[in-house]
């Protein structure tokens, strides 16, 4: 639901319905049309890269099969022995986390930071056969989901086009406007659905409009979801969402790694000094303590950050049902000193976690990834159809025939004032929606005034076409 103006010449000739909706429809029409035309290129990039990302999970399994899988054995080595094997092969850097093999036939990952040649925001994952201790290889890893080089490259392409923080503006702009375009298209479609019941058998723009609207209606809920969840970790709107959640007491909690009365003399070095993962009682007893508290696979063990901190063992399963419990284990005694259960998360923290994981394609595995791919394909098709209607509306002219300006002036004050107030608040909360919208309105007013002074018709009857 991208660039389709939904008023045909035949409809324009009919008297406008006398209802509260009548003054608003031309405004929604104009916003849907021009927002679609201007934002569609960004949405097209987001959809194409999102389609690649949806397929990267399965491609990653095939490409890195040697590192990810091993022949299942009868008995696994202690985690400490597996880490020692990894450090023998890769003594560089510091051990920042260990992910024991989550299932039979899978490898253990030992994560190293501070390794030369590895991006500072990434880690080097050393893959160890848990049955033999043989190192299967090492790959750069990114993020909580353990993305390897292929998926990491595609993920960063989707997020920022490999342009860093500046590039994130493109994806935030797309997420900020997707819900507006989709929602506006829904309103326009259902306001004129009776006129399009006979769309089958028609041709030209009317048929394209019917196809565009039908696919848009069926996929609109998915687009609204992608827009909302995409904004949760965007640069500007995401920061406002985090602030709102925190003010409401709905921030995502974390287990406390502080050890009471931390006397660290003789209890081993911190993770950053010496670069090992063994402190105090060691990895094996720490993992056993976490298992005793019900933390099943997959888990990640994070060594103490300093001599007065605890080990943190946390579940890292993002697929349904999610496993996100965590515990802190005192390295001196091997006792659990703090627990955090996902069931105790605030409601908004849970919804945010589920929303991000669903958007990322991990919540429901392959089914989730197929659904994301279909949504991406649908958005690409809708954009193509939208531009085709733009061309058909102008009968092949270079820029198409525009939707007439001045629609905002036809809205009565009792509707316009509250609408502007709501847009102002929303624009502050989602700046890459508010700033372009303010610019669009300013340009529209100026051009409308210029046309009016030149004696051109700007907008007559509601629903009229220039």
VEXBA-617720 format. One record per residue (C-alpha): z negated, y, x negated; residue number from 1; residue in three letters. Coordinates in pm, 1 decimal, decimal comma. Each point is the difference from the previous one (the first is absolute). Last residue first. Layout:
! VEXBA-617720
NODE|zz|yy|xx|nr|rest
NODE|Z|Y|X|NUM|Ala
...
END
This chain:
! VEXBA-617720
NODE|zz|yy|xx|nr|rest
NODE|1124,6|1864,4|727,2|466|Unk
NODE|-160,1|-269,6|209,1|465|Unk
NODE|-229,8|68,1|292,2|464|Unk
NODE|-320,4|-205,6|51,0|463|Unk
NODE|-195,9|299,3|124,4|462|Unk
NODE|243,4|266,3|113,9|461|Unk
NODE|99,1|255,2|-257,6|460|Unk
NODE|-57,8|-32,5|-368,7|459|Unk
NODE|135,7|193,4|-292,4|458|Unk
NODE|315,7|164,7|143,1|457|Unk
NODE|149,3|220,8|-262,1|456|Unk
NODE|-14,2|377,4|33,4|455|Unk
NODE|-34,3|67,0|-367,9|454|Unk
NODE|-355,8|104,3|61,8|453|Unk
NODE|-73,8|-334,4|159,7|452|Unk
NODE|152,3|-190,7|-289,1|451|Unk
NODE|-217,3|186,5|-248,6|450|Unk
NODE|-308,3|-53,9|215,7|449|Unk
NODE|70,6|-370,9|27,8|448|Unk
NODE|55,2|-27,7|-373,0|447|Unk
NODE|-334,6|166,7|-67,7|446|Unk
NODE|-187,8|-206,9|257,8|445|Unk
NODE|151,6|-329,0|-118,8|444|Unk
NODE|-72,8|86,0|-362,9|443|Unk
NODE|-365,8|66,1|82,0|442|Unk
NODE|-29,9|-315,2|213,4|441|Unk
NODE|152,1|-218,5|-272,4|440|Unk
NODE|-226,9|150,6|-263,8|439|Unk
NODE|-307,4|-60,1|214,7|438|Unk
NODE|112,1|-359,5|57,3|437|Unk
NODE|66,4|-50,0|-372,4|436|Unk
NODE|-355,3|119,9|-80,5|435|Unk
NODE|-176,1|-188,5|281,4|434|Unk
NODE|143,5|-346,8|-57,9|433|Unk
NODE|-45,7|-7,0|-374,8|432|Unk
NODE|-340,2|157,8|59,0|431|Unk
NODE|-143,6|-280,6|217,6|430|Unk
NODE|-350,2|124,5|84,1|429|Unk
NODE|103,6|365,0|-13,4|428|Unk
NODE|312,3|-70,3|204,4|427|Unk
NODE|-201,3|-196,3|254,7|426|Unk
NODE|-229,5|295,1|55,2|425|Unk
NODE|293,2|242,6|25,3|424|Unk
NODE|197,4|-239,0|224,3|423|Unk
NODE|-293,4|-25,6|240,6|422|Unk
NODE|-29,9|378,9|13,6|421|Unk
NODE|376,3|35,7|53,3|420|Unk
NODE|-11,5|-249,8|286,9|419|Unk
NODE|-298,7|173,2|157,7|418|Unk
NODE|192,5|333,1|-8,4|417|Unk
NODE|336,3|-138,7|115,5|416|Unk
NODE|-118,7|-178,4|313,4|415|Unk
NODE|-180,0|286,3|175,5|414|Unk
NODE|245,9|238,3|-166,8|413|Unk
NODE|304,4|-146,6|180,3|412|Unk
NODE|254,3|-182,2|-221,3|411|Unk
NODE|342,3|166,6|13,0|410|Unk
NODE|-50,5|178,4|-333,3|409|Unk
NODE|-36,4|-335,0|-176,9|408|Unk
NODE|353,3|-94,7|104,1|407|Unk
NODE|146,5|294,3|-194,0|406|Unk
NODE|260,9|-202,5|-183,2|405|Unk
NODE|282,4|-204,9|147,4|404|Unk
NODE|36,6|-357,8|-132,6|403|Unk
NODE|261,5|17,2|-269,9|402|Unk
NODE|363,5|-111,8|21,3|401|Unk
NODE|78,7|-219,2|-298,1|400|Unk
NODE|-1,8|112,6|-359,6|399|Unk
NODE|356,8|-49,6|-115,6|398|Unk
NODE|151,1|-27,8|344,0|397|Unk
NODE|84,4|-348,7|121,6|396|Unk
NODE|-47,9|54,7|372,1|395|Unk
NODE|-328,4|189,2|-65,7|394|Unk
NODE|-201,5|-246,5|206,7|393|Unk
NODE|181,2|-291,1|-162,9|392|Unk
NODE|-115,0|107,0|-347,2|391|Unk
NODE|-362,9|35,7|106,8|390|Unk
NODE|34,8|-324,1|189,6|389|Unk
NODE|112,7|-170,6|-322,7|388|Unk
NODE|-291,9|156,9|-185,6|387|Unk
NODE|-240,3|-155,6|246,4|386|Unk
NODE|177,8|-336,2|-10,9|385|Unk
NODE|-41,0|-12,6|-378,0|384|Unk
NODE|-364,6|105,4|28,2|383|Unk
NODE|-63,8|-262,0|265,9|382|Unk
NODE|157,5|-270,9|-216,3|381|Unk
NODE|-219,8|89,0|-298,8|380|Unk
NODE|-309,1|8,9|221,0|379|Unk
NODE|82,0|-341,1|145,7|378|Unk
NODE|48,0|-148,1|-347,0|377|Unk
NODE|-339,1|132,5|-110,7|376|Unk
NODE|-165,4|-133,4|315,6|375|Unk
NODE|161,7|-340,0|-54,5|374|Unk
NODE|-120,5|-9,0|-362,4|373|Unk
NODE|-352,8|92,1|107,2|372|Unk
NODE|-1,4|-282,0|256,6|371|Unk
NODE|125,5|-247,6|-261,4|370|Unk
NODE|-276,7|106,9|-239,7|369|Unk
NODE|-270,8|-43,9|264,5|368|Unk
NODE|129,6|-346,4|88,6|367|Unk
NODE|1,2|-89,0|-371,7|366|Unk
NODE|-365,2|94,2|-48,3|365|Unk
NODE|-195,8|117,1|300,3|364|Unk
NODE|-210,3|271,0|-164,7|363|Unk
NODE|210,7|30,1|-316,7|362|Unk
NODE|300,2|210,3|102,7|361|Unk
NODE|-119,5|333,8|-135,6|360|Unk
NODE|-4,1|164,9|343,1|359|Unk
NODE|-213,6|-288,1|130,2|358|Unk
NODE|-231,5|32,6|-300,2|357|Unk
NODE|-26,8|375,2|48,7|356|Unk
NODE|-75,9|-35,8|370,2|355|Unk
NODE|-254,4|-277,9|-49,0|354|Unk
NODE|-193,0|199,7|-261,9|353|Unk
NODE|19,0|320,4|203,8|352|Unk
NODE|-117,3|-181,3|312,6|351|Unk
NODE|-293,1|-149,9|-190,6|350|Unk
NODE|-102,2|337,1|-145,2|349|Unk
NODE|38,2|157,3|344,6|348|Unk
NODE|-240,9|-254,6|150,2|347|Unk
NODE|-265,4|36,6|-268,8|346|Unk
NODE|-26,6|-301,9|-234,2|345|Unk
NODE|-278,2|-249,0|81,9|344|Unk
NODE|236,5|-290,9|68,7|343|Unk
NODE|152,1|59,5|-343,2|342|Unk
NODE|-332,4|-101,6|-148,6|341|Unk
NODE|-170,6|182,5|-284,1|340|Unk
NODE|-269,9|-158,1|-213,3|339|Unk
NODE|-232,3|133,0|-270,4|338|Unk
NODE|-226,2|-143,1|-270,4|337|Unk
NODE|139,5|-353,7|-22,7|336|Unk
NODE|-191,3|-183,2|-272,8|335|Unk
NODE|154,5|-111,9|-329,2|334|Unk
NODE|-311,7|119,3|-180,5|333|Unk
NODE|114,2|240,3|-269,3|332|Unk
NODE|356,8|54,0|124,6|331|Unk
NODE|-131,5|111,5|342,7|330|Unk
NODE|261,6|-101,7|257,6|329|Unk
NODE|160,5|243,5|246,4|328|Unk
NODE|158,6|-147,9|311,6|327|Unk
NODE|321,3|49,2|195,2|326|Unk
NODE|154,1|-98,4|334,3|325|Unk
NODE|368,4|85,2|58,8|324|Unk
NODE|149,6|-321,3|133,4|323|Unk
NODE|263,3|84,4|260,5|322|Unk
NODE|88,3|-254,3|263,7|321|Unk
NODE|286,8|76,6|-29,8|320|Unk
NODE|145,0|91,2|-336,7|319|Unk
NODE|-168,0|252,0|-229,7|318|Unk
NODE|-200,6|-255,5|-198,6|317|Unk
NODE|-176,7|179,9|-283,5|316|Unk
NODE|-359,5|-122,8|20,8|315|Unk
NODE|-232,2|192,2|-224,9|314|Unk
NODE|-226,1|-86,1|-292,1|313|Unk
NODE|-160,6|299,6|-166,8|312|Unk
NODE|-192,7|-55,6|-323,2|311|Unk
NODE|-295,8|230,1|-28,7|310|Unk
NODE|-51,4|329,2|-179,1|309|Unk
NODE|-259,0|119,0|-252,8|308|Unk
NODE|195,8|-98,8|-311,4|307|Unk
NODE|317,3|172,3|122,8|306|Unk
NODE|299,9|-78,1|224,6|305|Unk
NODE|-128,5|-350,9|64,7|304|Unk
NODE|276,7|-262,2|25,8|303|Unk
NODE|218,5|-14,5|315,3|302|Unk
NODE|49,5|-347,5|147,1|301|Unk
NODE|281,8|-30,4|254,8|300|Unk
NODE|-4,6|-250,7|283,3|299|Unk
NODE|249,2|-213,1|192,1|298|Unk
NODE|-178,8|-217,4|83,9|297|Unk
NODE|-337,1|-32,9|169,6|296|Unk
NODE|-288,7|244,6|-8,7|295|Unk
NODE|-272,0|-180,0|196,3|294|Unk
NODE|-311,6|131,2|-171,9|293|Unk
NODE|-25,9|-317,1|-211,0|292|Unk
NODE|357,1|65,1|-113,8|291|Unk
NODE|-109,7|340,3|-132,3|290|Unk
NODE|-284,7|-159,3|-200,1|289|Unk
NODE|240,1|-262,5|-137,1|288|Unk
NODE|241,4|274,6|-108,3|287|Unk
NODE|-279,5|177,4|-188,6|286|Unk
NODE|-111,8|-327,1|-156,5|285|Unk
NODE|351,6|-67,3|-126,6|284|Unk
NODE|68,7|355,4|-116,0|283|Unk
NODE|-293,9|41,9|-235,2|282|Unk
NODE|-380,5|7,4|26,2|281|Unk
NODE|-16,2|321,0|-202,0|280|Unk
NODE|346,7|141,7|-52,5|279|Unk
NODE|327,1|-185,0|-51,7|278|Unk
NODE|313,6|187,9|106,3|277|Unk
NODE|108,0|99,4|-349,9|276|Unk
NODE|145,2|329,5|-127,5|275|Unk
NODE|-252,4|65,3|-272,4|274|Unk
NODE|-131,3|317,2|150,8|273|Unk
NODE|174,9|94,0|322,6|272|Unk
NODE|-149,0|-282,8|202,6|271|Unk
NODE|-352,4|93,0|-99,2|270|Unk
NODE|-177,2|-178,7|-280,9|269|Unk
NODE|-240,3|-288,3|26,4|268|Unk
NODE|-350,9|-26,7|140,6|267|Unk
NODE|-202,2|63,6|-313,5|266|Unk
NODE|-110,1|348,7|100,3|265|Unk
NODE|129,2|85,3|344,8|264|Unk
NODE|-313,5|97,8|182,3|263|Unk
NODE|141,9|93,5|338,3|262|Unk
NODE|-298,4|58,6|223,7|261|Unk
NODE|203,0|-79,7|310,7|260|Unk
NODE|354,6|-116,6|-69,3|259|Unk
NODE|273,2|222,6|146,7|258|Unk
NODE|315,1|-177,3|116,4|257|Unk
NODE|-32,2|119,9|358,5|256|Unk
NODE|249,2|-162,0|238,6|255|Unk
NODE|261,2|231,2|143,4|254|Unk
NODE|39,9|171,5|336,5|253|Unk
NODE|329,7|117,3|155,5|252|Unk
NODE|-66,4|335,7|163,9|251|Unk
NODE|-85,0|7,6|370,5|250|Unk
NODE|-301,9|230,6|-1,3|249|Unk
NODE|184,1|253,3|213,3|248|Unk
NODE|15,9|253,6|-284,0|247|Unk
NODE|128,4|-273,4|-230,2|246|Unk
NODE|274,0|-99,8|242,7|245|Unk
NODE|110,4|361,8|36,5|244|Unk
NODE|4,9|55,8|-376,3|243|Unk
NODE|203,0|-317,5|-51,3|242|Unk
NODE|248,4|109,4|268,5|241|Unk
NODE|31,3|341,8|-163,1|240|Unk
NODE|71,0|-161,6|-337,1|239|Unk
NODE|260,8|-226,5|160,5|238|Unk
NODE|171,9|300,4|157,7|237|Unk
NODE|40,4|145,3|-347,7|236|Unk
NODE|89,7|-281,6|-242,4|235|Unk
NODE|89,1|-285,7|234,7|234|Unk
NODE|-234,0|-297,9|34,5|233|Unk
NODE|-75,7|23,0|372,7|232|Unk
NODE|336,6|165,6|72,3|231|Unk
NODE|189,4|-327,3|-36,9|230|Unk
NODE|-233,2|-159,8|253,4|229|Unk
NODE|83,6|256,4|268,2|228|Unk
NODE|375,3|5,3|-71,7|227|Unk
NODE|32,0|-377,3|-21,4|226|Unk
NODE|-187,8|-38,0|330,6|225|Unk
NODE|213,3|257,9|180,1|224|Unk
NODE|311,3|-171,6|-137,4|223|Unk
NODE|-118,3|-339,8|126,2|222|Unk
NODE|-73,5|140,3|344,4|221|Unk
NODE|346,5|158,1|7,4|220|Unk
NODE|183,8|-328,2|-69,6|219|Unk
NODE|98,2|-106,3|350,2|218|Unk
NODE|56,1|356,9|117,8|217|Unk
NODE|211,5|86,2|-302,8|216|Unk
NODE|220,9|-305,7|43,1|215|Unk
NODE|73,1|101,4|359,5|214|Unk
NODE|42,6|368,8|-80,4|213|Unk
NODE|247,0|-47,3|-283,7|212|Unk
NODE|200,2|-257,5|196,7|211|Unk
NODE|19,9|227,8|301,7|210|Unk
NODE|81,6|304,3|-209,9|209|Unk
NODE|280,2|-188,9|-173,7|208|Unk
NODE|136,0|-94,4|343,5|207|Unk
NODE|-10,6|358,9|119,3|206|Unk
NODE|155,1|125,7|-322,8|205|Unk
NODE|311,4|-209,5|33,8|204|Unk
NODE|26,1|-283,6|247,5|203|Unk
NODE|-141,3|-120,6|326,8|202|Unk
NODE|-9,8|-364,9|102,8|201|Unk
NODE|-373,9|-13,8|-2,0|200|Unk
NODE|-156,5|343,5|35,7|199|Unk
NODE|-44,9|-43,4|374,7|198|Unk
NODE|-375,0|46,7|-3,2|197|Unk
NODE|45,0|314,7|-208,3|196|Unk
NODE|-53,9|267,4|261,6|195|Unk
NODE|-310,3|-176,2|124,8|194|Unk
NODE|-149,2|1,0|-352,0|193|Unk
NODE|6,7|379,9|-20,4|192|Unk
NODE|-365,1|93,1|-52,6|191|Unk
NODE|-61,9|-343,6|-150,1|190|Unk
NODE|237,8|67,9|-287,4|189|Unk
NODE|-114,5|354,7|-71,0|188|Unk
NODE|-366,6|-98,4|-16,7|187|Unk
NODE|73,5|-300,2|-220,8|186|Unk
NODE|219,0|207,9|-232,6|185|Unk
NODE|-275,4|256,1|-36,4|184|Unk
NODE|-247,0|-272,7|-94,1|183|Unk
NODE|236,4|-148,5|-259,2|182|Unk
NODE|83,2|338,5|-150,2|181|Unk
NODE|-362,3|113,8|-8,1|180|Unk
NODE|-124,6|-337,8|-126,1|179|Unk
NODE|251,1|2,9|-285,4|178|Unk
NODE|-75,7|359,8|-96,3|177|Unk
NODE|-314,9|-30,3|-209,0|176|Unk
NODE|98,2|-342,7|-138,4|175|Unk
NODE|333,0|136,2|-131,6|174|Unk
NODE|-165,6|310,5|-147,3|173|Unk
NODE|-267,0|-218,4|-159,6|172|Unk
NODE|268,7|-221,0|-153,0|171|Unk
NODE|189,0|297,0|-145,9|170|Unk
NODE|-314,7|177,6|-122,1|169|Unk
NODE|-96,8|-306,6|-201,8|168|Unk
NODE|277,2|87,4|-244,5|167|Unk
NODE|-196,5|294,3|-132,1|166|Unk
NODE|-296,0|-226,8|-74,9|165|Unk
NODE|209,3|-227,9|-220,3|164|Unk
NODE|379,5|6,2|2,1|163|Unk
NODE|54,8|-376,6|12,3|162|Unk
NODE|153,6|40,2|347,8|161|Unk
NODE|-352,0|88,8|126,0|160|Unk
NODE|-125,2|-269,7|236,4|159|Unk
NODE|303,6|-219,2|57,4|158|Unk
NODE|104,0|7,1|-365,4|157|Unk
NODE|-361,7|-58,3|-101,1|156|Unk
NODE|-14,6|-310,3|220,6|155|Unk
NODE|336,6|-121,4|-131,3|154|Unk
NODE|-115,5|23,2|-362,3|153|Unk
NODE|-338,6|-158,1|79,5|152|Unk
NODE|167,3|-282,6|191,5|151|Unk
NODE|215,6|-89,4|-299,2|150|Unk
NODE|-270,3|56,7|-264,7|149|Unk
NODE|-285,1|-196,2|168,1|148|Unk
NODE|-199,5|118,4|301,8|147|Unk
NODE|-357,6|-125,0|0,4|146|Unk
NODE|-91,6|99,7|354,9|145|Unk
NODE|-266,0|239,0|-128,6|144|Unk
NODE|251,1|202,5|-195,5|143|Unk
NODE|223,7|-49,8|-301,6|142|Unk
NODE|66,1|-282,4|-243,7|141|Unk
NODE|188,2|-16,9|-330,3|140|Unk
NODE|82,4|-357,0|-97,1|139|Unk
NODE|-142,3|-259,0|-239,3|138|Unk
NODE|99,8|-363,5|-50,9|137|Unk
NODE|-97,8|-358,5|71,6|136|Unk
NODE|-313,7|-3,5|-217,5|135|Unk
NODE|-126,5|-355,5|-34,5|134|Unk
NODE|-360,4|-57,2|107,3|133|Unk
NODE|84,3|-354,1|111,3|132|Unk
NODE|-112,1|-17,1|363,4|131|Unk
NODE|-29,1|371,5|82,3|130|Unk
NODE|347,6|73,4|-144,9|129|Unk
NODE|-37,5|361,7|-109,4|128|Unk
NODE|205,3|304,6|100,3|127|Unk
NODE|-75,4|319,5|-192,4|126|Unk
NODE|34,8|306,6|224,3|125|Unk
NODE|46,0|323,8|-193,9|124|Unk
NODE|-137,0|288,6|204,1|123|Unk
NODE|156,3|304,0|165,3|122|Unk
NODE|-93,2|367,8|35,4|121|Unk
NODE|20,6|55,0|-375,3|120|Unk
NODE|351,6|-154,7|-5,5|119|Unk
NODE|6,8|-289,5|-246,6|118|Unk
NODE|159,5|54,2|-342,5|117|Unk
NODE|-327,5|-23,6|-186,7|116|Unk
NODE|-268,1|-182,6|197,7|115|Unk
NODE|-284,0|217,9|126,7|114|Unk
NODE|-69,4|-228,2|294,8|113|Unk
NODE|-2,8|-379,5|13,9|112|Unk
NODE|1,6|-221,1|310,1|111|Unk
NODE|-60,9|-374,3|-32,7|110|Unk
NODE|191,7|-179,6|272,0|109|Unk
NODE|-64,1|-367,8|76,3|108|Unk
NODE|299,9|-212,5|91,4|107|Unk
NODE|82,2|-176,1|325,7|106|Unk
NODE|54,7|-375,1|50,6|105|Unk
NODE|-311,6|-50,4|211,4|104|Unk
NODE|-113,2|324,4|155,6|103|Unk
NODE|-140,4|344,6|-84,1|102|Unk
NODE|17,7|-42,8|-380,6|101|Unk
NODE|-276,3|227,5|-129,5|100|Unk
NODE|75,4|375,3|4,5|99|Unk
NODE|-169,6|167,2|-295,8|98|Unk
NODE|-50,2|373,8|-36,1|97|Unk
NODE|-17,7|284,1|-252,4|96|Unk
NODE|35,2|-195,9|-324,0|95|Unk
NODE|63,4|260,2|-270,4|94|Unk
NODE|303,5|54,4|-221,3|93|Unk
NODE|152,9|-227,4|-263,0|92|Unk
NODE|-115,7|-356,0|-72,9|91|Unk
NODE|293,0|-151,9|192,3|90|Unk
NODE|51,0|-369,9|-82,2|89|Unk
NODE|-362,4|-55,3|-102,9|88|Unk
NODE|-112,6|227,6|281,2|87|Unk
NODE|183,4|-211,8|257,6|86|Unk
NODE|-155,2|-320,3|-134,6|85|Unk
NODE|-345,8|159,6|12,8|84|Unk
NODE|62,0|104,4|360,0|83|Unk
NODE|84,3|-360,6|89,9|82|Unk
NODE|-312,8|-126,1|-174,3|81|Unk
NODE|-215,6|251,4|191,9|80|Unk
NODE|158,4|-110,7|326,1|79|Unk
NODE|-118,5|-354,5|-62,8|78|Unk
NODE|291,5|-245,9|-25,4|77|Unk
NODE|148,2|-138,0|318,9|76|Unk
NODE|1,0|-368,4|90,1|75|Unk
NODE|256,5|-241,7|140,3|74|Unk
NODE|317,2|192,5|-77,9|73|Unk
NODE|259,2|184,8|205,8|72|Unk
NODE|326,7|62,4|-184,9|71|Unk
NODE|17,2|372,7|-74,4|70|Unk
NODE|92,7|309,5|201,0|69|Unk
NODE|2,4|377,8|-38,4|68|Unk
NODE|135,3|49,3|-351,9|67|Unk
NODE|288,2|-248,0|29,6|66|Unk
NODE|75,4|107,7|359,4|65|Unk
NODE|49,3|361,5|-103,9|64|Unk
NODE|348,8|56,9|140,4|63|Unk
NODE|-38,3|-226,1|301,6|62|Unk
NODE|-338,4|127,3|115,0|61|Unk
NODE|106,5|359,7|-69,2|60|Unk
NODE|312,2|-39,2|212,5|59|Unk
NODE|-217,2|-113,6|291,2|58|Unk
NODE|-217,7|308,1|-24,1|57|Unk
NODE|289,2|234,6|-83,4|56|Unk
NODE|176,7|-49,5|332,5|55|Unk
NODE|-209,0|252,4|192,8|54|Unk
NODE|24,7|235,9|-296,6|53|Unk
NODE|379,1|5,6|12,0|52|Unk
NODE|-8,7|86,5|369,9|51|Unk
NODE|-253,3|272,9|-74,0|50|Unk
NODE|238,3|142,2|-259,9|49|Unk
NODE|276,5|20,7|260,3|48|Unk
NODE|-230,2|133,3|272,8|47|Unk
NODE|-159,6|265,3|-223,1|46|Unk
NODE|340,4|113,3|-124,1|45|Unk
NODE|133,7|21,6|355,8|44|Unk
NODE|-311,8|183,7|112,9|43|Unk
NODE|56,5|261,5|-269,4|42|Unk
NODE|362,8|39,3|106,0|41|Unk
NODE|-106,5|11,8|368,9|40|Unk
NODE|-232,1|298,1|-49,8|39|Unk
NODE|257,1|278,1|50,4|38|Unk
NODE|216,4|-149,6|273,3|37|Unk
NODE|-290,0|-166,3|178,4|36|Unk
NODE|-211,8|312,5|-7,8|35|Unk
NODE|299,9|188,4|137,4|34|Unk
NODE|61,9|-233,7|291,2|33|Unk
NODE|-355,1|-93,6|92,1|32|Unk
NODE|-114,2|363,2|-17,2|31|Unk
NODE|292,9|116,9|214,5|30|Unk
NODE|-57,3|-269,7|260,5|29|Unk
NODE|-376,6|55,9|3,2|28|Unk
NODE|61,6|371,7|64,3|27|Unk
NODE|265,7|-74,9|261,8|26|Unk
NODE|-245,8|-235,5|177,2|25|Unk
NODE|-291,5|240,5|7,7|24|Unk
NODE|123,3|240,5|269,2|23|Unk
NODE|90,7|-289,1|237,7|22|Unk
NODE|-317,0|-202,5|-54,9|21|Unk
NODE|-210,6|224,8|218,0|20|Unk
NODE|236,3|-66,6|281,3|19|Unk
NODE|294,8|159,0|174,6|18|Unk
NODE|274,6|-237,6|-104,2|17|Unk
NODE|283,7|180,8|-167,8|16|Unk
NODE|316,2|51,0|201,5|15|Unk
NODE|279,2|-237,3|-104,3|14|Unk
NODE|272,2|122,8|-237,3|13|Unk
NODE|-198,6|-101,1|-307,6|12|Unk
NODE|-1,2|-360,8|113,5|11|Unk
NODE|376,2|-17,5|-12,2|10|Unk
NODE|7,7|179,0|-335,8|9|Unk
NODE|-238,7|-262,4|-145,1|8|Unk
NODE|-361,1|69,5|-93,9|7|Unk
NODE|-164,3|-255,0|-228,3|6|Unk
NODE|24,2|152,1|-342,6|5|Unk
NODE|-19,0|-298,3|-233,3|4|Unk
NODE|-111,0|52,0|-355,7|3|Unk
NODE|-270,0|-250,3|-75,6|2|Unk
NODE|-126,6|-259,0|238,7|1|Unk
END
